[in-house]
Amino acid sequence: MSTANAKSASLPLDSITVDRRLQMRVEINQDALDDYSSKYIDGHSLPPVIVFNDGDSLWLADGFHRYSAAKAAELPEINCDVRAGTAPNATQKAADATLDNGDRPAQTERR
């Protein structure tokens, strides 16, 4: 899916659907969450999370650590890259992001 149709928006955290099945990692890395949360609290911005909008739901596809850190920092909103697409599109992006982010998937995360 092309990013040409993506729109940037600051969205309420509670408007984003976080489906654990889309999180390719077995668990959230607490060190990363703490680091990102501290950055949010200190006023830094991080790259936007990626969500797919199917008209009914905004599916979080990439940025589970940033999303969790924003929640931990008690932010009301998070910057998003909003793309048109469905939950399966979000699943594909989540899988691609896991492979692209530099942290190799653990043996238990390969599926």
C-alpha positions in Angstrom: 0.0 0.0 0.0 1.4 3.4 -1.0 2.1 6.0 1.6 1.0 8.6 -1.0 -2.5 8.4 0.4 -1.4 8.7 4.0 -2.5 11.7 6.1 -0.9 13.0 9.2 -3.1 13.7 12.2 -2.9 13.9 15.9 -5.5 11.5 17.2 -6.9 10.7 20.7 -5.2 7.5 22.0 -8.6 6.1 22.8 -9.8 6.4 19.2 -7.1 3.9 18.1 -7.9 0.2 18.0 -5.1 -1.8 19.5 -5.5 -5.4 18.6 -3.0 -7.7 20.2 -3.1 -9.9 17.2 -1.5 -7.1 15.2 1.5 -6.8 17.6 4.1 -9.1 16.1 6.3 -9.0 19.2 5.6 -11.4 22.0 5.8 -8.5 24.5 6.5 -4.8 24.8 10.1 -4.1 25.5 10.0 -2.3 28.9 13.3 -0.5 28.3 12.0 1.0 25.0 8.7 1.9 26.6 10.4 3.7 29.5 12.8 5.5 27.1 10.0 6.6 24.8 7.7 7.6 27.7 10.5 9.8 29.2 11.0 11.5 25.8 7.2 12.2 25.6 7.2 13.6 29.1 10.2 15.8 28.3 8.3 17.2 25.3 10.1 15.4 22.5 8.2 14.1 19.5 8.7 10.7 18.1 7.9 9.4 14.7 4.2 9.0 14.1 2.5 5.7 14.6 0.9 4.1 11.6 -2.8 3.4 11.6 -5.2 2.0 9.0 -8.6 3.5 8.7 -11.3 1.2 7.4 -14.1 3.7 7.9 -15.1 2.2 11.2 -11.9 1.6 13.1 -8.4 3.0 13.2 -6.1 -0.1 13.4 -2.7 0.4 15.0 -0.2 -1.3 12.6 3.2 0.2 13.6 4.3 1.9 16.7 3.0 -0.3 19.6 5.9 0.8 21.8 5.3 4.5 21.0 1.6 4.1 21.6 2.1 2.3 24.9 4.7 5.0 25.9 2.2 7.8 25.1 -0.4 6.0 27.3 2.2 5.7 30.1 3.0 9.4 29.8 -0.7 10.1 30.0 -0.8 11.9 26.7 -4.3 12.5 25.3 -3.2 12.2 21.7 -0.5 10.8 19.5 0.8 11.8 16.0 -0.4 9.3 13.4 0.2 8.5 9.8 -3.3 7.5 8.8 -3.7 5.2 5.8 -6.8 3.9 4.1 -7.1 0.1 4.7 -8.4 -2.8 6.6 -7.3 -4.9 9.6 -5.5 -7.3 7.1 -3.6 -4.3 5.6 -2.6 -3.4 9.2 -1.5 -6.9 9.8 0.7 -6.9 6.7 2.2 -3.5 7.7 2.8 -4.8 11.3 4.7 -7.8 10.0 6.7 -5.7 7.5 7.6 -3.2 10.3 8.8 -5.9 12.6 11.2 -7.1 9.9 12.3 -3.6 8.9 12.9 -2.0 12.4 16.3 -3.6 12.9 15.4 -5.8 15.9 15.4 -9.3 14.5 12.3 -11.2 15.6 12.9 -13.7 18.4 12.4 -17.4 17.6 9.1 -17.3 19.4 7.9 -14.3 17.3 8.5 -16.0 13.9 5.2 -17.2 12.5 
